[in-house]
Amino acid sequence: MDTASFLYLRWRHWQWHHHQANNSNSTLWQDAVFYILCAAYALVSSLALVSSPLRPPSSSISLTNTHTLQIQLVLVLVLLDLPGLLFFSTYTLLVLFWAEIYHQATLASSSTSI
């Protein structure tokens, strides 16, 4: 387990206990869940560390294939998200436009009634 992951897990553990200190609940099951998750994370990361040098070089993915895959992934995500982003940004601008019109109308009607 690298240092950043360990420090993050310790920080989350402290946060969890600090939150539970404010509440008067039992923390035994929470400690058990925390340590089980830590053990699972350590097991998975150690297996990845051990298995990476054991892979034959012929089965590795080349840098060009990885780069092409990343470009395709970005394009797919942009193409899938773009219609929704356009719709909600247009809808937000429309709501702001009508809010400004409503505000100007209420100001105009209140100034004429005085």
Backbone as JSON, one array per atom type, in Angstrom:
{
  "sequence": "MDTASFLYLRWRHWQWHHHQANNSNSTLWQDAVFYILCAAYALVSSLALVSSPLRPPSSSISLTNTHTLQIQLVLVLVLLDLPGLLFFSTYTLLVLFWAEIYHQATLASSSTSI",
  "N": [[0.87, -1.17, 0.0], [0.64, 2.15, -0.9], [1.99, 5.29, 0.32], [0.3, 7.54, 0.14], [-2.26, 6.41, -0.11], [-2.43, 5.06, 2.31], [-2.29, 7.21, 4.12], [-4.63, 8.55, 3.41], [-6.55, 6.63, 4.1], [-6.13, 6.51, 6.87], [-6.84, 9.12, 7.55], [-9.59, 9.1, 6.85], [-10.4, 7.19, 8.67], [-9.89, 8.52, 11.08], [-11.7, 10.64, 10.73], [-14.1, 9.25, 10.71], [-14.14, 8.22, 13.34], [-14.09, 10.63, 14.75], [-16.52, 11.72, 13.99], [-18.21, 9.81, 15.11], [-17.64, 10.16, 17.76], [-19.03, 12.37, 18.44], [-21.57, 11.43, 18.27], [-23.4, 9.11, 20.26], [-23.23, 6.38, 19.63], [-22.49, 2.85, 19.3], [-19.29, 1.92, 18.19], [-18.11, -0.4, 17.4], [-18.88, -2.19, 15.29], [-18.44, -0.52, 13.16], [-15.69, -0.11, 13.25], [-14.91, -2.71, 12.62], [-15.87, -2.96, 9.98], [-14.33, -0.98, 8.75], [-11.69, -2.0, 9.07], [-11.92, -4.39, 7.66], [-12.39, -3.42, 5.07], [-9.94, -2.1, 4.71], [-8.2, -4.3, 4.75], [-9.12, -5.67, 2.47], [-8.51, -3.8, 0.47], [-5.71, -3.72, 0.73], [-5.12, -6.36, 0.03], [-6.01, -6.54, -2.66], [-4.38, -4.57, -3.87], [-1.82, -5.62, -3.33], [-1.95, -8.04, -4.75], [-2.15, -7.03, -7.36], [0.32, -5.81, -7.53], [2.06, -7.97, -7.31], [1.3, -9.56, -9.49], [1.8, -8.03, -11.77], [4.6, -8.05, -12.74], [4.65, -10.68, -13.57], [3.23, -11.03, -15.87], [3.32, -11.9, -19.29], [5.24, -10.19, -21.81], [4.06, -10.11, -24.32], [1.33, -9.99, -24.01], [0.74, -7.49, -23.19], [-0.68, -4.22, -23.49], [-0.06, -1.9, -26.01], [1.35, 1.43, -26.03], [0.27, 3.03, -28.01], [-2.18, 1.78, -28.55], [-3.43, 2.15, -26.09], [-3.57, 4.95, -26.0], [-5.23, 5.44, -28.21], [-7.55, 4.18, -27.32], [-8.16, 5.8, -25.11], [-8.72, 8.24, -26.4], [-10.97, 7.5, -27.91], [-12.72, 6.89, -25.81], [-13.03, 9.39, -24.57], [-14.22, 10.8, -26.68], [-16.65, 9.38, -26.94], [-17.79, 9.86, -24.43], [-18.06, 12.66, -24.53], [-19.78, 12.95, -26.73], [-22.03, 11.64, -25.75], [-22.7, 13.15, -23.52], [-22.98, 15.76, -24.42], [-25.57, 16.56, -25.67], [-27.3, 16.61, -23.42], [-26.01, 18.5, -21.79], [-26.18, 20.78, -23.41], [-28.99, 21.07, -23.52], [-29.73, 21.49, -20.77], [-28.2, 23.77, -20.16], [-29.27, 25.64, -21.95], [-31.92, 25.65, -21.06], [-31.52, 26.66, -18.49], [-30.56, 29.24, -19.07], [-32.88, 30.25, -20.29], [-34.69, 30.23, -18.12], [-33.39, 32.06, -16.43], [-33.57, 34.34, -18.04], [-36.39, 34.75, -18.14], [-36.79, 35.16, -15.43], [-35.48, 37.56, -15.04], [-37.09, 39.23, -16.64], [-39.51, 39.0, -15.22], [-38.72, 40.14, -12.8], [-38.11, 42.77, -13.62], [-40.67, 43.51, -14.44], [-42.13, 43.42, -12.05], [-40.81, 45.41, -10.66], [-41.43, 47.61, -12.24], [-44.23, 47.67, -12.0], [-44.52, 48.14, -9.28], [-43.37, 50.64, -9.03], [-45.12, 52.27, -10.42], [-47.41, 52.14, -8.93], [-46.98, 53.66, -6.7]],
  "CA": [[0.0, 0.0, 0.0], [1.49, 3.33, -0.97], [1.87, 6.22, 1.45], [-0.88, 8.41, -0.02], [-3.46, 5.63, 0.2], [-2.44, 4.81, 3.74], [-2.64, 8.45, 4.82], [-6.04, 8.81, 3.16], [-7.35, 5.71, 4.92], [-6.01, 6.93, 8.27], [-7.62, 10.34, 7.7], [-10.99, 8.69, 6.86], [-10.63, 6.5, 9.94], [-10.0, 9.55, 12.11], [-12.95, 11.35, 10.48], [-15.18, 8.37, 11.13], [-14.18, 8.2, 14.8], [-14.44, 11.95, 15.23], [-17.97, 11.84, 13.81], [-18.89, 8.93, 16.05], [-17.45, 10.68, 19.11], [-20.11, 13.32, 18.66], [-22.75, 10.6, 18.48], [-23.14, 8.16, 21.35], [-23.48, 5.03, 19.14], [-21.4, 1.91, 19.39], [-18.45, 1.97, 17.0], [-17.44, -1.68, 17.2], [-19.14, -2.71, 13.94], [-17.82, 0.4, 12.2], [-14.28, -0.46, 13.23], [-14.76, -3.97, 11.9], [-16.06, -2.68, 8.55], [-13.17, -0.22, 8.31], [-10.52, -2.86, 8.95], [-12.18, -5.33, 6.57], [-12.15, -2.69, 3.83], [-8.49, -1.89, 4.61], [-7.59, -5.57, 4.37], [-9.48, -5.95, 1.09], [-7.73, -2.88, -0.36], [-4.33, -4.18, 0.77], [-5.04, -7.61, -0.71], [-6.12, -6.26, -4.1], [-3.2, -3.84, -4.34], [-0.66, -6.51, -3.32], [-2.1, -8.96, -5.87], [-1.81, -6.3, -8.58], [1.76, -5.57, -7.51], [2.74, -9.24, -7.55], [0.97, -10.13, -10.79], [2.24, -7.2, -12.9], [5.82, -8.52, -13.39], [4.49, -12.03, -14.04], [2.56, -11.04, -17.16], [4.25, -11.92, -20.43], [5.21, -8.92, -22.54], [3.24, -10.17, -25.53], [-0.07, -9.72, -23.71], [0.56, -6.11, -22.74], [-1.26, -3.3, -24.46], [0.94, -0.9, -26.38], [1.01, 2.81, -25.71], [-0.59, 3.55, -29.08], [-3.53, 1.25, -28.33], [-3.98, 2.82, -24.91], [-3.88, 6.33, -26.39], [-6.41, 5.39, -29.08], [-8.69, 3.84, -26.46], [-8.51, 6.98, -24.32], [-9.36, 9.21, -27.29], [-12.32, 7.01, -28.21], [-13.53, 7.02, -24.6], [-13.36, 10.81, -24.41], [-15.19, 11.16, -27.71], [-17.94, 8.8, -26.61], [-18.35, 10.59, -23.28], [-18.46, 14.0, -24.98], [-20.96, 12.84, -27.59], [-23.18, 11.24, -24.95], [-23.06, 14.2, -22.56], [-23.2, 17.05, -25.05], [-26.98, 16.96, -25.79], [-27.84, 16.96, -22.1], [-25.41, 19.77, -21.35], [-26.79, 21.86, -24.2], [-30.38, 21.25, -23.12], [-29.85, 22.1, -19.46], [-27.68, 25.13, -20.17], [-30.27, 26.46, -22.63], [-33.06, 25.77, -20.16], [-31.12, 27.56, -17.4], [-30.56, 30.6, -19.61], [-34.27, 30.64, -20.49], [-35.25, 30.53, -16.8], [-32.8, 33.32, -15.97], [-34.14, 35.4, -18.86], [-37.74, 35.03, -17.68], [-36.7, 35.71, -14.07], [-35.15, 38.98, -15.19], [-38.3, 39.9, -17.14], [-40.46, 39.06, -14.11], [-38.2, 41.11, -11.84], [-38.31, 44.1, -14.19], [-42.11, 43.8, -14.46], [-42.57, 43.73, -10.68], [-40.26, 46.74, -10.32], [-42.19, 48.62, -12.99], [-45.58, 47.78, -11.46], [-44.45, 48.73, -7.95], [-43.03, 52.07, -9.14], [-46.28, 53.0, -10.91], [-48.48, 52.16, -7.92], [-46.65, 54.56, -5.58]],
  "C": [[0.9, 1.23, 0.0], [1.13, 4.31, 0.15], [0.62, 7.08, 1.34], [-2.16, 7.67, 0.32], [-3.56, 5.37, 1.69], [-2.85, 6.05, 4.51], [-4.11, 8.8, 4.61], [-6.91, 7.91, 4.02], [-7.29, 6.09, 6.4], [-6.85, 8.2, 8.52], [-9.11, 10.01, 7.75], [-11.34, 7.99, 8.17], [-10.78, 7.51, 11.07], [-11.31, 10.32, 11.96], [-14.14, 10.54, 10.99], [-15.29, 8.36, 12.65], [-14.55, 9.56, 15.37], [-15.95, 12.18, 15.1], [-18.71, 11.0, 14.84], [-18.7, 9.39, 17.49], [-18.54, 11.69, 19.44], [-21.43, 12.59, 18.87], [-22.42, 9.56, 19.54], [-23.44, 6.73, 20.92], [-22.26, 4.16, 19.34], [-20.61, 1.91, 18.09], [-17.76, 0.65, 16.72], [-17.65, -2.21, 15.78], [-18.52, -1.82, 12.89], [-16.33, 0.17, 12.11], [-14.04, -1.73, 12.44], [-14.9, -3.76, 10.4], [-14.85, -1.94, 8.0], [-11.97, -1.13, 8.09], [-10.71, -3.94, 7.88], [-11.93, -4.66, 5.22], [-10.66, -2.4, 3.62], [-7.8, -3.17, 4.17], [-7.89, -5.92, 2.92], [-8.68, -5.07, 0.14], [-6.28, -3.33, -0.42], [-4.16, -5.47, -0.04], [-5.07, -7.37, -2.22], [-4.88, -5.55, -4.61], [-1.96, -4.73, -4.32], [-0.75, -7.54, -4.44], [-1.75, -8.28, -7.18], [-0.3, -6.06, -8.67], [2.53, -6.85, -7.84], [2.49, -9.73, -8.97], [1.49, -9.3, -11.96], [3.57, -7.66, -13.49], [5.68, -9.93, -13.97], [3.82, -12.11, -15.41], [3.58, -11.1, -18.29], [4.15, -10.62, -21.23], [4.33, -8.95, -23.79], [1.78, -9.84, -25.26], [-0.31, -8.28, -23.25], [0.0, -5.25, -23.87], [-0.23, -2.22, -24.75], [0.43, 0.5, -26.04], [0.08, 3.4, -26.75], [-2.02, 3.06, -28.9], [-4.19, 1.92, -27.14], [-4.4, 4.24, -25.24], [-5.14, 6.37, -27.26], [-7.66, 5.09, -28.28], [-9.13, 5.04, -25.63], [-9.2, 8.03, -25.19], [-10.78, 8.79, -27.62], [-13.23, 7.15, -27.0], [-13.95, 8.46, -24.37], [-14.39, 11.24, -25.43], [-16.58, 10.62, -27.4], [-18.58, 9.55, -25.45], [-18.82, 11.98, -23.69], [-19.73, 13.91, -25.82], [-22.2, 12.42, -26.81], [-23.65, 12.35, -24.01], [-23.43, 15.53, -23.21], [-24.67, 17.43, -25.21], [-27.6, 17.35, -24.45], [-27.31, 18.27, -21.59], [-26.0, 20.95, -22.11], [-28.22, 22.13, -23.77], [-30.47, 21.98, -21.79], [-29.26, 23.5, -19.4], [-28.64, 26.08, -20.87], [-31.48, 26.7, -21.75], [-32.73, 26.73, -19.01], [-31.1, 29.01, -17.88], [-31.98, 31.12, -19.84], [-34.93, 31.02, -19.16], [-34.7, 31.84, -16.27], [-33.36, 34.51, -16.75], [-35.54, 35.77, -18.38], [-37.76, 35.56, -16.24], [-36.36, 37.2, -14.12], [-36.35, 39.78, -15.69], [-39.32, 40.06, -16.02], [-40.01, 40.11, -13.09], [-38.39, 42.54, -12.34], [-39.79, 44.49, -14.19], [-42.61, 44.14, -13.06], [-42.03, 45.07, -10.23], [-41.06, 47.83, -11.0], [-43.59, 48.77, -12.41], [-45.57, 48.39, -10.06], [-44.11, 50.22, -8.02], [-44.22, 52.87, -9.66], [-47.39, 53.07, -9.88], [-48.19, 53.11, -6.78], [-47.08, 55.94, -5.85]]
}
